[in-house]
Amino acid sequence: MGIYRPDLARVLMTRAERAEVKARFSTSVRSQDQDVDGVNVTFADGSTGHYEVVIGADGLRSATRRMLGIALEAQPVGMEIWRLFAPRPPRVTGTELFYGGPCYIAGYALTSDTTLSAYLTEDAQDRFSTSPDEQVVTVRELSEASHGPWDTIRESMVDGIGGGVGGRPGRRCG
């Protein structure tokens, strides 16, 4: 099962607000110190706060993890992934992976009754300066060896629409 990241963020924030969770944006944690009553946090903007729990959802190169003394650094594996959301062809009823062709894996996972999250993995390359039009061409080429639902997914790829259903391919991570 997959979920469109903005939808996940909306669900999480709605639930957090209902639970009266304090969320901070547009600043980062400079330091944190845990005691028996919770965590004292100092933010980069100079403000402070005391919290029962601190959740550091700060990504791959997590500053929160480093502050806790967890020495875990991401290591390149030599592959990148292209991701996109597309309309779900009616015959798609679950997650499928296709191996081989011009990419290692071409797969998709359902995100709703009408959408899916599609992904393709390839050798890591410097494609960060490619235009949206070039990104669409690249993903279409990488998926050409995959047929069935991929034929419909490929047709749904459009230029100039960022991120949403029928949108151009999203950013990669390596």
CNS distance restraints for C-alpha pairs under 8 A (distance, minus, plus):
assign (resid   1 and name CA) (resid  95 and name CA) 7.46 0.50 0.50
assign (resid   1 and name CA) (resid 109 and name CA) 5.48 0.50 0.50
assign (resid   1 and name CA) (resid 110 and name CA) 5.34 0.50 0.50
assign (resid   1 and name CA) (resid 111 and name CA) 5.98 0.50 0.50
assign (resid   2 and name CA) (resid 109 and name CA) 5.69 0.50 0.50
assign (resid   2 and name CA) (resid 110 and name CA) 5.82 0.50 0.50
assign (resid   2 and name CA) (resid 111 and name CA) 4.73 0.50 0.50
assign (resid   2 and name CA) (resid 116 and name CA) 7.35 0.50 0.50
assign (resid   2 and name CA) (resid 117 and name CA) 6.33 0.50 0.50
assign (resid   3 and name CA) (resid   7 and name CA) 6.93 0.50 0.50
assign (resid   3 and name CA) (resid   8 and name CA) 6.39 0.50 0.50
assign (resid   3 and name CA) (resid 110 and name CA) 7.97 0.50 0.50
assign (resid   3 and name CA) (resid 111 and name CA) 4.95 0.50 0.50
assign (resid   3 and name CA) (resid 112 and name CA) 7.92 0.50 0.50
assign (resid   3 and name CA) (resid 117 and name CA) 7.44 0.50 0.50
assign (resid   4 and name CA) (resid   8 and name CA) 6.36 0.50 0.50
assign (resid   4 and name CA) (resid  85 and name CA) 7.45 0.50 0.50
assign (resid   4 and name CA) (resid 111 and name CA) 7.04 0.50 0.50
assign (resid   4 and name CA) (resid 117 and name CA) 7.61 0.50 0.50
assign (resid   5 and name CA) (resid   9 and name CA) 6.20 0.50 0.50
assign (resid   6 and name CA) (resid  10 and name CA) 6.16 0.50 0.50
assign (resid   7 and name CA) (resid  11 and name CA) 6.26 0.50 0.50
assign (resid   8 and name CA) (resid  12 and name CA) 6.12 0.50 0.50
assign (resid   9 and name CA) (resid  13 and name CA) 6.04 0.50 0.50
assign (resid  10 and name CA) (resid  14 and name CA) 6.06 0.50 0.50
assign (resid  11 and name CA) (resid  15 and name CA) 6.22 0.50 0.50
assign (resid  12 and name CA) (resid  16 and name CA) 6.01 0.50 0.50
assign (resid  13 and name CA) (resid  17 and name CA) 6.03 0.50 0.50
assign (resid  14 and name CA) (resid  18 and name CA) 6.37 0.50 0.50
assign (resid  15 and name CA) (resid  19 and name CA) 6.29 0.50 0.50
assign (resid  16 and name CA) (resid  20 and name CA) 6.17 0.50 0.50
assign (resid  16 and name CA) (resid  21 and name CA) 5.09 0.50 0.50
assign (resid  16 and name CA) (resid  22 and name CA) 7.87 0.50 0.50
assign (resid  17 and name CA) (resid  21 and name CA) 5.75 0.50 0.50
assign (resid  17 and name CA) (resid  22 and name CA) 7.81 0.50 0.50
assign (resid  27 and name CA) (resid  43 and name CA) 6.54 0.50 0.50
assign (resid  27 and name CA) (resid  44 and name CA) 5.98 0.50 0.50
assign (resid  27 and name CA) (resid  45 and name CA) 6.37 0.50 0.50
assign (resid  28 and name CA) (resid  43 and name CA) 5.60 0.50 0.50
assign (resid  28 and name CA) (resid  44 and name CA) 5.39 0.50 0.50
assign (resid  28 and name CA) (resid  45 and name CA) 7.80 0.50 0.50
assign (resid  29 and name CA) (resid  41 and name CA) 6.84 0.50 0.50
assign (resid  29 and name CA) (resid  42 and name CA) 6.02 0.50 0.50
assign (resid  29 and name CA) (resid  43 and name CA) 4.38 0.50 0.50
assign (resid  29 and name CA) (resid  44 and name CA) 5.84 0.50 0.50
assign (resid  29 and name CA) (resid  64 and name CA) 7.72 0.50 0.50
assign (resid  30 and name CA) (resid  41 and name CA) 7.63 0.50 0.50
assign (resid  30 and name CA) (resid  42 and name CA) 5.53 0.50 0.50
assign (resid  30 and name CA) (resid  43 and name CA) 5.03 0.50 0.50
assign (resid  30 and name CA) (resid  44 and name CA) 5.21 0.50 0.50
assign (resid  31 and name CA) (resid  41 and name CA) 5.86 0.50 0.50
assign (resid  31 and name CA) (resid  42 and name CA) 5.23 0.50 0.50
assign (resid  31 and name CA) (resid  43 and name CA) 7.00 0.50 0.50
assign (resid  31 and name CA) (resid  67 and name CA) 7.25 0.50 0.50
assign (resid  32 and name CA) (resid  39 and name CA) 6.45 0.50 0.50
assign (resid  32 and name CA) (resid  40 and name CA) 5.54 0.50 0.50
assign (resid  32 and name CA) (resid  41 and name CA) 4.41 0.50 0.50
assign (resid  32 and name CA) (resid  42 and name CA) 6.30 0.50 0.50
assign (resid  32 and name CA) (resid  67 and name CA) 7.55 0.50 0.50
assign (resid  33 and name CA) (resid  39 and name CA) 5.54 0.50 0.50
assign (resid  33 and name CA) (resid  40 and name CA) 5.15 0.50 0.50
assign (resid  33 and name CA) (resid  41 and name CA) 6.56 0.50 0.50
assign (resid  34 and name CA) (resid  38 and name CA) 5.75 0.50 0.50
assign (resid  34 and name CA) (resid  39 and name CA) 4.25 0.50 0.50
assign (resid  34 and name CA) (resid  40 and name CA) 6.22 0.50 0.50
assign (resid  35 and name CA) (resid  39 and name CA) 6.12 0.50 0.50
assign (resid  35 and name CA) (resid  40 and name CA) 7.75 0.50 0.50
assign (resid  37 and name CA) (resid  52 and name CA) 6.92 0.50 0.50
assign (resid  38 and name CA) (resid  50 and name CA) 6.78 0.50 0.50
assign (resid  38 and name CA) (resid  51 and name CA) 5.55 0.50 0.50
assign (resid  38 and name CA) (resid  52 and name CA) 4.36 0.50 0.50
assign (resid  38 and name CA) (resid  53 and name CA) 6.52 0.50 0.50
assign (resid  39 and name CA) (resid  50 and name CA) 5.59 0.50 0.50
assign (resid  39 and name CA) (resid  51 and name CA) 5.19 0.50 0.50
assign (resid  39 and name CA) (resid  52 and name CA) 6.15 0.50 0.50
assign (resid  39 and name CA) (resid  53 and name CA) 6.71 0.50 0.50
assign (resid  39 and name CA) (resid  54 and name CA) 7.08 0.50 0.50
assign (resid  40 and name CA) (resid  48 and name CA) 7.26 0.50 0.50
assign (resid  40 and name CA) (resid  49 and name CA) 5.86 0.50 0.50
assign (resid  40 and name CA) (resid  50 and name CA) 4.52 0.50 0.50
assign (resid  40 and name CA) (resid  51 and name CA) 6.53 0.50 0.50
assign (resid  41 and name CA) (resid  48 and name CA) 5.48 0.50 0.50
assign (resid  41 and name CA) (resid  49 and name CA) 5.30 0.50 0.50
assign (resid  41 and name CA) (resid  50 and name CA) 6.19 0.50 0.50
assign (resid  41 and name CA) (resid  51 and name CA) 7.69 0.50 0.50
assign (resid  42 and name CA) (resid  46 and name CA) 6.51 0.50 0.50
assign (resid  42 and name CA) (resid  47 and name CA) 6.02 0.50 0.50
assign (resid  42 and name CA) (resid  48 and name CA) 4.45 0.50 0.50
assign (resid  42 and name CA) (resid  49 and name CA) 6.74 0.50 0.50
assign (resid  43 and name CA) (resid  47 and name CA) 5.41 0.50 0.50
assign (resid  43 and name CA) (resid  48 and name CA) 5.97 0.50 0.50
assign (resid  56 and name CA) (resid  62 and name CA) 7.61 0.50 0.50
assign (resid  56 and name CA) (resid  64 and name CA) 5.57 0.50 0.50
assign (resid  56 and name CA) (resid  65 and name CA) 7.69 0.50 0.50
assign (resid  57 and name CA) (resid  62 and name CA) 7.79 0.50 0.50
assign (resid  58 and name CA) (resid  62 and name CA) 5.20 0.50 0.50
assign (resid  58 and name CA) (resid  63 and name CA) 7.04 0.50 0.50
assign (resid  58 and name CA) (resid  64 and name CA) 7.14 0.50 0.50
assign (resid  60 and name CA) (resid  73 and name CA) 7.97 0.50 0.50
assign (resid  60 and name CA) (resid  74 and name CA) 6.81 0.50 0.50
assign (resid  61 and name CA) (resid  73 and name CA) 6.81 0.50 0.50
assign (resid  61 and name CA) (resid  74 and name CA) 7.16 0.50 0.50
assign (resid  62 and name CA) (resid  66 and name CA) 6.56 0.50 0.50
assign (resid  63 and name CA) (resid  67 and name CA) 6.19 0.50 0.50
assign (resid  64 and name CA) (resid  68 and name CA) 6.40 0.50 0.50
assign (resid  65 and name CA) (resid  69 and name CA) 6.52 0.50 0.50
assign (resid  65 and name CA) (resid  70 and name CA) 5.39 0.50 0.50
assign (resid  65 and name CA) (resid  71 and name CA) 7.62 0.50 0.50
assign (resid  65 and name CA) (resid  72 and name CA) 7.82 0.50 0.50
assign (resid  66 and name CA) (resid  70 and name CA) 5.46 0.50 0.50
assign (resid  66 and name CA) (resid  71 and name CA) 6.46 0.50 0.50
assign (resid  66 and name CA) (resid  72 and name CA) 7.99 0.50 0.50
assign (resid  76 and name CA) (resid 174 and name CA) 6.13 0.50 0.50
assign (resid  77 and name CA) (resid 174 and name CA) 6.86 0.50 0.50
assign (resid  78 and name CA) (resid 123 and name CA) 5.86 0.50 0.50
assign (resid  78 and name CA) (resid 124 and name CA) 5.10 0.50 0.50
assign (resid  78 and name CA) (resid 174 and name CA) 6.83 0.50 0.50
assign (resid  79 and name CA) (resid 121 and name CA) 6.42 0.50 0.50
assign (resid  79 and name CA) (resid 122 and name CA) 5.48 0.50 0.50
assign (resid  79 and name CA) (resid 123 and name CA) 4.48 0.50 0.50
assign (resid  79 and name CA) (resid 124 and name CA) 4.43 0.50 0.50
assign (resid  79 and name CA) (resid 174 and name CA) 5.51 0.50 0.50
assign (resid  80 and name CA) (resid 121 and name CA) 5.50 0.50 0.50
assign (resid  80 and name CA) (resid 122 and name CA) 5.51 0.50 0.50
assign (resid  80 and name CA) (resid 123 and name CA) 6.13 0.50 0.50
assign (resid  80 and name CA) (resid 124 and name CA) 4.97 0.50 0.50
assign (resid  80 and name CA) (resid 125 and name CA) 7.61 0.50 0.50
assign (resid  80 and name CA) (resid 172 and name CA) 5.81 0.50 0.50
assign (resid  80 and name CA) (resid 173 and name CA) 5.41 0.50 0.50
assign (resid  80 and name CA) (resid 174 and name CA) 4.33 0.50 0.50
assign (resid  81 and name CA) (resid 119 and name CA) 6.50 0.50 0.50
assign (resid  81 and name CA) (resid 120 and name CA) 5.51 0.50 0.50
assign (resid  81 and name CA) (resid 121 and name CA) 4.33 0.50 0.50
assign (resid  81 and name CA) (resid 122 and name CA) 6.46 0.50 0.50
assign (resid  81 and name CA) (resid 171 and name CA) 7.97 0.50 0.50
assign (resid  81 and name CA) (resid 172 and name CA) 4.95 0.50 0.50
assign (resid  81 and name CA) (resid 173 and name CA) 5.91 0.50 0.50
assign (resid  81 and name CA) (resid 174 and name CA) 6.90 0.50 0.50
assign (resid  82 and name CA) (resid 119 and name CA) 5.37 0.50 0.50
assign (resid  82 and name CA) (resid 120 and name CA) 5.20 0.50 0.50
assign (resid  82 and name CA) (resid 121 and name CA) 6.37 0.50 0.50
assign (resid  82 and name CA) (resid 139 and name CA) 7.30 0.50 0.50
assign (resid  82 and name CA) (resid 169 and name CA) 6.33 0.50 0.50
assign (resid  82 and name CA) (resid 170 and name CA) 6.17 0.50 0.50
assign (resid  82 and name CA) (resid 171 and name CA) 6.35 0.50 0.50
assign (resid  82 and name CA) (resid 172 and name CA) 5.10 0.50 0.50
assign (resid  82 and name CA) (resid 173 and name CA) 7.94 0.50 0.50
assign (resid  83 and name CA) (resid 117 and name CA) 6.97 0.50 0.50
assign (resid  83 and name CA) (resid 118 and name CA) 5.70 0.50 0.50
assign (resid  83 and name CA) (resid 119 and name CA) 4.44 0.50 0.50
assign (resid  83 and name CA) (resid 120 and name CA) 6.78 0.50 0.50
assign (resid  83 and name CA) (resid 169 and name CA) 5.62 0.50 0.50
assign (resid  83 and name CA) (resid 170 and name CA) 5.08 0.50 0.50
assign (resid  83 and name CA) (resid 171 and name CA) 6.89 0.50 0.50
assign (resid  83 and name CA) (resid 172 and name CA) 7.02 0.50 0.50
assign (resid  84 and name CA) (resid 117 and name CA) 5.77 0.50 0.50
assign (resid  84 and name CA) (resid 118 and name CA) 5.33 0.50 0.50
assign (resid  84 and name CA) (resid 119 and name CA) 6.49 0.50 0.50
assign (resid  84 and name CA) (resid 163 and name CA) 6.79 0.50 0.50
assign (resid  84 and name CA) (resid 164 and name CA) 7.75 0.50 0.50
assign (resid  84 and name CA) (resid 165 and name CA) 7.72 0.50 0.50
assign (resid  84 and name CA) (resid 166 and name CA) 7.96 0.50 0.50
assign (resid  84 and name CA) (resid 167 and name CA) 6.85 0.50 0.50
assign (resid  84 and name CA) (resid 168 and name CA) 6.66 0.50 0.50
assign (resid  84 and name CA) (resid 169 and name CA) 4.70 0.50 0.50
assign (resid  84 and name CA) (resid 170 and name CA) 5.53 0.50 0.50
assign (resid  85 and name CA) (resid 115 and name CA) 6.89 0.50 0.50
assign (resid  85 and name CA) (resid 116 and name CA) 5.71 0.50 0.50
assign (resid  85 and name CA) (resid 117 and name CA) 4.55 0.50 0.50
assign (resid  85 and name CA) (resid 118 and name CA) 6.08 0.50 0.50
assign (resid  85 and name CA) (resid 163 and name CA) 7.05 0.50 0.50
assign (resid  85 and name CA) (resid 164 and name CA) 6.04 0.50 0.50
assign (resid  85 and name CA) (resid 165 and name CA) 4.81 0.50 0.50
assign (resid  85 and name CA) (resid 166 and name CA) 6.29 0.50 0.50
assign (resid  85 and name CA) (resid 167 and name CA) 6.63 0.50 0.50
assign (resid  85 and name CA) (resid 169 and name CA) 7.85 0.50 0.50
assign (resid  86 and name CA) (resid 115 and name CA) 5.68 0.50 0.50
assign (resid  86 and name CA) (resid 116 and name CA) 5.57 0.50 0.50
assign (resid  86 and name CA) (resid 117 and name CA) 6.48 0.50 0.50
assign (resid  86 and name CA) (resid 118 and name CA) 7.17 0.50 0.50
assign (resid  86 and name CA) (resid 153 and name CA) 6.18 0.50 0.50
assign (resid  86 and name CA) (resid 156 and name CA) 6.47 0.50 0.50
assign (resid  86 and name CA) (resid 157 and name CA) 7.51 0.50 0.50
assign (resid  86 and name CA) (resid 164 and name CA) 7.73 0.50 0.50
assign (resid  86 and name CA) (resid 165 and name CA) 4.67 0.50 0.50
assign (resid  86 and name CA) (resid 166 and name CA) 4.75 0.50 0.50
assign (resid  86 and name CA) (resid 167 and name CA) 7.12 0.50 0.50
assign (resid  87 and name CA) (resid 114 and name CA) 5.79 0.50 0.50
assign (resid  87 and name CA) (resid 115 and name CA) 4.44 0.50 0.50
assign (resid  87 and name CA) (resid 116 and name CA) 6.27 0.50 0.50
assign (resid  87 and name CA) (resid 153 and name CA) 7.16 0.50 0.50
assign (resid  87 and name CA) (resid 156 and name CA) 7.21 0.50 0.50
assign (resid  87 and name CA) (resid 165 and name CA) 6.24 0.50 0.50
assign (resid  87 and name CA) (resid 166 and name CA) 6.53 0.50 0.50
assign (resid  88 and name CA) (resid  92 and name CA) 6.64 0.50 0.50
assign (resid  88 and name CA) (resid 110 and name CA) 7.50 0.50 0.50
assign (resid  88 and name CA) (resid 113 and name CA) 7.32 0.50 0.50
assign (resid  88 and name CA) (resid 114 and name CA) 5.02 0.50 0.50
assign (resid  88 and name CA) (resid 115 and name CA) 4.38 0.50 0.50
assign (resid  88 and name CA) (resid 116 and name CA) 5.32 0.50 0.50
assign (resid  88 and name CA) (resid 153 and name CA) 7.79 0.50 0.50
assign (resid  89 and name CA) (resid 114 and name CA) 7.78 0.50 0.50
assign (resid  89 and name CA) (resid 149 and name CA) 6.32 0.50 0.50
assign (resid  89 and name CA) (resid 152 and name CA) 6.71 0.50 0.50
assign (resid  89 and name CA) (resid 153 and name CA) 7.69 0.50 0.50
assign (resid  91 and name CA) (resid 149 and name CA) 7.54 0.50 0.50
assign (resid  92 and name CA) (resid 149 and name CA) 6.97 0.50 0.50
assign (resid  93 and name CA) (resid 110 and name CA) 7.60 0.50 0.50
assign (resid  94 and name CA) (resid 109 and name CA) 6.39 0.50 0.50
assign (resid  94 and name CA) (resid 110 and name CA) 6.17 0.50 0.50
assign (resid  95 and name CA) (resid 107 and name CA) 7.24 0.50 0.50
assign (resid  95 and name CA) (resid 108 and name CA) 5.57 0.50 0.50
assign (resid  95 and name CA) (resid 109 and name CA) 4.42 0.50 0.50
assign (resid  95 and name CA) (resid 110 and name CA) 6.50 0.50 0.50
assign (resid  96 and name CA) (resid 107 and name CA) 5.51 0.50 0.50
assign (resid  96 and name CA) (resid 108 and name CA) 5.86 0.50 0.50
assign (resid  96 and name CA) (resid 109 and name CA) 7.03 0.50 0.50
assign (resid  97 and name CA) (resid 105 and name CA) 6.42 0.50 0.50
assign (resid  97 and name CA) (resid 106 and name CA) 5.75 0.50 0.50
assign (resid  97 and name CA) (resid 107 and name CA) 4.22 0.50 0.50
assign (resid  97 and name CA) (resid 108 and name CA) 6.85 0.50 0.50
assign (resid  98 and name CA) (resid 105 and name CA) 5.58 0.50 0.50
assign (resid  98 and name CA) (resid 106 and name CA) 5.05 0.50 0.50
assign (resid  98 and name CA) (resid 107 and name CA) 6.02 0.50 0.50
assign (resid  98 and name CA) (resid 146 and name CA) 7.03 0.50 0.50
assign (resid  99 and name CA) (resid 103 and name CA) 7.66 0.50 0.50
assign (resid  99 and name CA) (resid 104 and name CA) 5.73 0.50 0.50
assign (resid  99 and name CA) (resid 105 and name CA) 4.78 0.50 0.50
assign (resid  99 and name CA) (resid 106 and name CA) 6.55 0.50 0.50
assign (resid 100 and name CA) (resid 104 and name CA) 5.47 0.50 0.50
assign (resid 100 and name CA) (resid 105 and name CA) 6.60 0.50 0.50
assign (resid 101 and name CA) (resid 142 and name CA) 7.77 0.50 0.50
assign (resid 101 and name CA) (resid 145 and name CA) 5.39 0.50 0.50
assign (resid 101 and name CA) (resid 146 and name CA) 7.59 0.50 0.50
assign (resid 102 and name CA) (resid 122 and name CA) 7.60 0.50 0.50
assign (resid 102 and name CA) (resid 141 and name CA) 7.98 0.50 0.50
assign (resid 102 and name CA) (resid 142 and name CA) 5.52 0.50 0.50
assign (resid 102 and name CA) (resid 143 and name CA) 7.62 0.50 0.50
assign (resid 102 and name CA) (resid 145 and name CA) 7.09 0.50 0.50
assign (resid 103 and name CA) (resid 120 and name CA) 6.63 0.50 0.50
assign (resid 103 and name CA) (resid 121 and name CA) 5.63 0.50 0.50
assign (resid 103 and name CA) (resid 122 and name CA) 4.75 0.50 0.50
assign (resid 103 and name CA) (resid 123 and name CA) 7.62 0.50 0.50
assign (resid 103 and name CA) (resid 142 and name CA) 5.97 0.50 0.50
assign (resid 103 and name CA) (resid 143 and name CA) 7.71 0.50 0.50
assign (resid 104 and name CA) (resid 120 and name CA) 7.40 0.50 0.50
assign (resid 104 and name CA) (resid 121 and name CA) 5.46 0.50 0.50
assign (resid 104 and name CA) (resid 122 and name CA) 5.81 0.50 0.50
assign (resid 105 and name CA) (resid 119 and name CA) 7.83 0.50 0.50
assign (resid 105 and name CA) (resid 120 and name CA) 5.55 0.50 0.50
assign (resid 105 and name CA) (resid 121 and name CA) 5.36 0.50 0.50
assign (resid 105 and name CA) (resid 122 and name CA) 7.73 0.50 0.50
assign (resid 106 and name CA) (resid 118 and name CA) 7.58 0.50 0.50
assign (resid 106 and name CA) (resid 119 and name CA) 5.83 0.50 0.50
assign (resid 106 and name CA) (resid 120 and name CA) 4.45 0.50 0.50
assign (resid 106 and name CA) (resid 121 and name CA) 6.76 0.50 0.50
assign (resid 106 and name CA) (resid 143 and name CA) 6.79 0.50 0.50
assign (resid 106 and name CA) (resid 146 and name CA) 7.25 0.50 0.50
assign (resid 107 and name CA) (resid 118 and name CA) 5.73 0.50 0.50
assign (resid 107 and name CA) (resid 119 and name CA) 5.35 0.50 0.50
assign (resid 107 and name CA) (resid 120 and name CA) 6.44 0.50 0.50
assign (resid 108 and name CA) (resid 116 and name CA) 6.45 0.50 0.50
assign (resid 108 and name CA) (resid 117 and name CA) 5.39 0.50 0.50
assign (resid 108 and name CA) (resid 118 and name CA) 4.09 0.50 0.50
assign (resid 108 and name CA) (resid 119 and name CA) 6.01 0.50 0.50
assign (resid 109 and name CA) (resid 116 and name CA) 5.53 0.50 0.50
assign (resid 109 and name CA) (resid 117 and name CA) 5.31 0.50 0.50
assign (resid 109 and name CA) (resid 118 and name CA) 6.56 0.50 0.50
assign (resid 110 and name CA) (resid 115 and name CA) 6.36 0.50 0.50
assign (resid 110 and name CA) (resid 116 and name CA) 4.30 0.50 0.50
assign (resid 110 and name CA) (resid 117 and name CA) 6.30 0.50 0.50
assign (resid 111 and name CA) (resid 115 and name CA) 5.48 0.50 0.50
assign (resid 111 and name CA) (resid 116 and name CA) 4.77 0.50 0.50
assign (resid 111 and name CA) (resid 117 and name CA) 6.32 0.50 0.50
assign (resid 112 and name CA) (resid 116 and name CA) 6.70 0.50 0.50
assign (resid 115 and name CA) (resid 165 and name CA) 7.13 0.50 0.50
assign (resid 120 and name CA) (resid 139 and name CA) 7.70 0.50 0.50
assign (resid 120 and name CA) (resid 142 and name CA) 7.29 0.50 0.50
assign (resid 120 and name CA) (resid 143 and name CA) 7.35 0.50 0.50
assign (resid 124 and name CA) (resid 174 and name CA) 6.48 0.50 0.50
assign (resid 130 and name CA) (resid 134 and name CA) 5.72 0.50 0.50
assign (resid 130 and name CA) (resid 135 and name CA) 6.22 0.50 0.50
assign (resid 131 and name CA) (resid 135 and name CA) 6.18 0.50 0.50
assign (resid 132 and name CA) (resid 136 and name CA) 6.38 0.50 0.50
assign (resid 132 and name CA) (resid 159 and name CA) 6.51 0.50 0.50
assign (resid 132 and name CA) (resid 160 and name CA) 6.30 0.50 0.50
assign (resid 132 and name CA) (resid 168 and name CA) 6.90 0.50 0.50
assign (resid 133 and name CA) (resid 137 and name CA) 6.42 0.50 0.50
assign (resid 133 and name CA) (resid 159 and name CA) 5.74 0.50 0.50
assign (resid 133 and name CA) (resid 160 and name CA) 7.29 0.50 0.50
assign (resid 134 and name CA) (resid 138 and name CA) 6.10 0.50 0.50
assign (resid 135 and name CA) (resid 139 and name CA) 6.21 0.50 0.50
assign (resid 135 and name CA) (resid 168 and name CA) 7.33 0.50 0.50
assign (resid 135 and name CA) (resid 169 and name CA) 6.48 0.50 0.50
assign (resid 136 and name CA) (resid 140 and name CA) 6.09 0.50 0.50
assign (resid 136 and name CA) (resid 157 and name CA) 6.76 0.50 0.50
assign (resid 136 and name CA) (resid 158 and name CA) 7.19 0.50 0.50
assign (resid 136 and name CA) (resid 159 and name CA) 6.80 0.50 0.50
assign (resid 136 and name CA) (resid 168 and name CA) 5.94 0.50 0.50
assign (resid 136 and name CA) (resid 169 and name CA) 6.28 0.50 0.50
assign (resid 137 and name CA) (resid 141 and name CA) 6.15 0.50 0.50
assign (resid 138 and name CA) (resid 142 and name CA) 6.14 0.50 0.50
assign (resid 139 and name CA) (resid 143 and name CA) 6.14 0.50 0.50
assign (resid 139 and name CA) (resid 169 and name CA) 7.08 0.50 0.50
assign (resid 140 and name CA) (resid 144 and name CA) 6.15 0.50 0.50
assign (resid 140 and name CA) (resid 154 and name CA) 5.98 0.50 0.50
assign (resid 143 and name CA) (resid 150 and name CA) 7.01 0.50 0.50
assign (resid 143 and name CA) (resid 154 and name CA) 7.38 0.50 0.50
assign (resid 144 and name CA) (resid 151 and name CA) 7.97 0.50 0.50
assign (resid 146 and name CA) (resid 150 and name CA) 5.84 0.50 0.50
assign (resid 146 and name CA) (resid 151 and name CA) 7.49 0.50 0.50
assign (resid 147 and name CA) (resid 151 and name CA) 5.26 0.50 0.50
assign (resid 148 and name CA) (resid 152 and name CA) 7.52 0.50 0.50
assign (resid 149 and name CA) (resid 153 and name CA) 6.28 0.50 0.50
assign (resid 150 and name CA) (resid 154 and name CA) 5.83 0.50 0.50
assign (resid 151 and name CA) (resid 155 and name CA) 6.39 0.50 0.50
assign (resid 152 and name CA) (resid 156 and name CA) 6.45 0.50 0.50
assign (resid 153 and name CA) (resid 157 and name CA) 6.84 0.50 0.50
assign (resid 156 and name CA) (resid 166 and name CA) 5.21 0.50 0.50
assign (resid 156 and name CA) (resid 167 and name CA) 7.87 0.50 0.50
assign (resid 157 and name CA) (resid 166 and name CA) 5.41 0.50 0.50
assign (resid 157 and name CA) (resid 167 and name CA) 5.99 0.50 0.50
assign (resid 157 and name CA) (resid 168 and name CA) 5.79 0.50 0.50
assign (resid 157 and name CA) (resid 169 and name CA) 7.73 0.50 0.50
assign (resid 158 and name CA) (resid 166 and name CA) 6.22 0.50 0.50
assign (resid 158 and name CA) (resid 167 and name CA) 5.76 0.50 0.50
assign (resid 158 and name CA) (resid 168 and name CA) 5.66 0.50 0.50
assign (resid 159 and name CA) (resid 167 and name CA) 7.17 0.50 0.50
assign (resid 159 and name CA) (resid 168 and name CA) 5.84 0.50 0.50
assign (resid 160 and name CA) (resid 167 and name CA) 7.56 0.50 0.50
assign (resid 160 and name CA) (resid 168 and name CA) 6.75 0.50 0.50
assign (resid 161 and name CA) (resid 166 and name CA) 7.77 0.50 0.50
assign (resid 161 and name CA) (resid 167 and name CA) 4.88 0.50 0.50
assign (resid 161 and name CA) (resid 168 and name CA) 5.83 0.50 0.50
assign (resid 162 and name CA) (resid 167 and name CA) 5.47 0.50 0.50
assign (resid 162 and name CA) (resid 168 and name CA) 5.76 0.50 0.50
assign (resid 162 and name CA) (resid 169 and name CA) 7.77 0.50 0.50
assign (resid 162 and name CA) (resid 170 and name CA) 7.50 0.50 0.50
assign (resid 163 and name CA) (resid 167 and name CA) 5.14 0.50 0.50
assign (resid 163 and name CA) (resid 168 and name CA) 6.22 0.50 0.50
assign (resid 163 and name CA) (resid 169 and name CA) 6.91 0.50 0.50
assign (resid 163 and name CA) (resid 170 and name CA) 5.99 0.50 0.50
assign (resid 164 and name CA) (resid 168 and name CA) 7.83 0.50 0.50
